[in-house]
Amino acid sequence: MRRIVFILIVILLSSSVYAEPTQEAASLQEAFVKVSKEVGPAVVSISAEHIERYMTRQRPFFRFEDDFFNDFFDDFFMPGPEREFKRTGLGSGVIIDKEGHILTNEHVISGADKITVTLPDGREFEGHVTGSDIYSDLAVVKIESKGNLPFARLGDSDSVRIGHWAIAIGNPFAFAVKNPEPTVTVGVVSALRRSLPRTDRRAREYTDLIQTDAAINPGNSGGPLLNIYGDIIGINVAIFTLSGGSEGVGFAVPVNTARKIMEDLKHGKKVLYGWLGVMIQDINAELAAYFNLEESYGVLVSRILEKSPAEKAGLEPGDIIVSLDDEKVKTTQDVIRMVLKKDVGSKVILGVIRNGKIYSMRVEIGERPEDETVIAQEKTDKAIEEDADTKSWRGLEVSEIMPEAVRRFNLEAETGVLIVAVEAESAAETAGIRAGDVIYEINRMPVKNITDYRKAIKKVKGDALVGTYRGYVVVKEK
């Protein structure tokens, strides 16, 4: 009898333990199903067709044994008819309003001669790009429909937290598998405010991204990243992969960033980005100690670009930016994120530490130049003999900036001295200085040439703050 009672108690306890998680799991499953049903119809497949044209050549019906003559005839025979080669790229997008505006990635539609949009219900439309922005990698495509179009609602990416559910919906293989229904993958928000390095020479730069482990496969670019309620919190842009497939590291542009940009793109307007015109670097422990900072926060201004808002406001190399409009600055990414959100022409207050004292500086946000060559300093053709007396200071060998060095190291410096060699295990090597660097400042003294350099190093006592075009370093006295 006791054994039967014991078994009944175990069964009752087991049911009470597992009933609640089972119910929660069922509710969670229903939430995913609901999001898929509500948002899935608004996720489209985008086919971008690129037409490449090339000339053919009429070649002789015979071939020579000597390759020289074959090459001659291949190069100089009469051109033949022009031929076309069609290349098609696939991506995703999401309809954001009843008028038929679709938000997607710029790289999905870039250079397309024809855009075809396929809805999950099988309808096909010709798409027209109303605007695109390479810097943010966002674009808006418009389709015309007499019937009702499903659309998704925009959420608030500022409310997203690490660990929140993340649902990625894309339509990458609609044409390949002959099925226009989108695919759904589920994960969590893995990290916030991630940045990716530039992958080409153009202005595209990924900053302030949402990272997720929801599988984002090739072709999902431009599709939405959603929260558990079906609100768009981001637009999927990239995956980090070693194998070519999804490895659990995907990235999305926050919807609050996209929201501001897409309004301009919908109306064909140019997207303007805020710009200070400074080169900045994070502060490490050595720099914090040199500047007597109690904690390693803020960013160090290493260069001021000519005719920039920063130069007009009076910022100087060596200044430490600790706040922007009373918002604390911890890293360079904080500054980039804050400035990009500001309207061109608006004024901001920077908290700046200079010579141990904090100042408030008013700066008017400028328009970010489209081409980096606009903000690069012109290369100098000045040729001056190398000064032998400047060798061996803390392991450095320097010279004036010669034309040959400009070409060899691809320099963008107007003035300064060029590092031609760094002694192994020297103080300079320990600090991270390398051949090809250009020094423009030592202990806040400008270094425009060899003469300035020699004067500056003679005055150095103890550790030296050396300004290079890659940033400041502390070269210690050994």
Secondary structure by P-SEA (a helix, b strand, c coil): caaaaaaaaaaaaaaaacaaaaaaaaaaaaaaaaaaaaccccbbbbbbbbbbbbbbbbccccccccaaaaaaaaccccccbbbbbbbbbbbbbbbccccbbbbbbccccccccbbbbbcccbbbbbbbbcccccccccbbbbbbbccbbbbbbbbbccccccccbbbbbbccccccccccbbbbbbbccccccccccccccccccccbbbbbccccccccccbbbbccccccccccccccccccccccbbbbccaaaaaaaaaaaaabbbbbbbbccbbbbbbcaaaaaaaccccccbbbbccccccccccccccccccccccccccccccaaaaaaaaaaccccbbbbbbcccccbbbbbbbcccccccccccccccccccccccccccccccbbbbbcccaaaaaaaccccccccccccccccccccccccccccccccccccccccaaaaaaaaaacccccccccccbbbbbccc
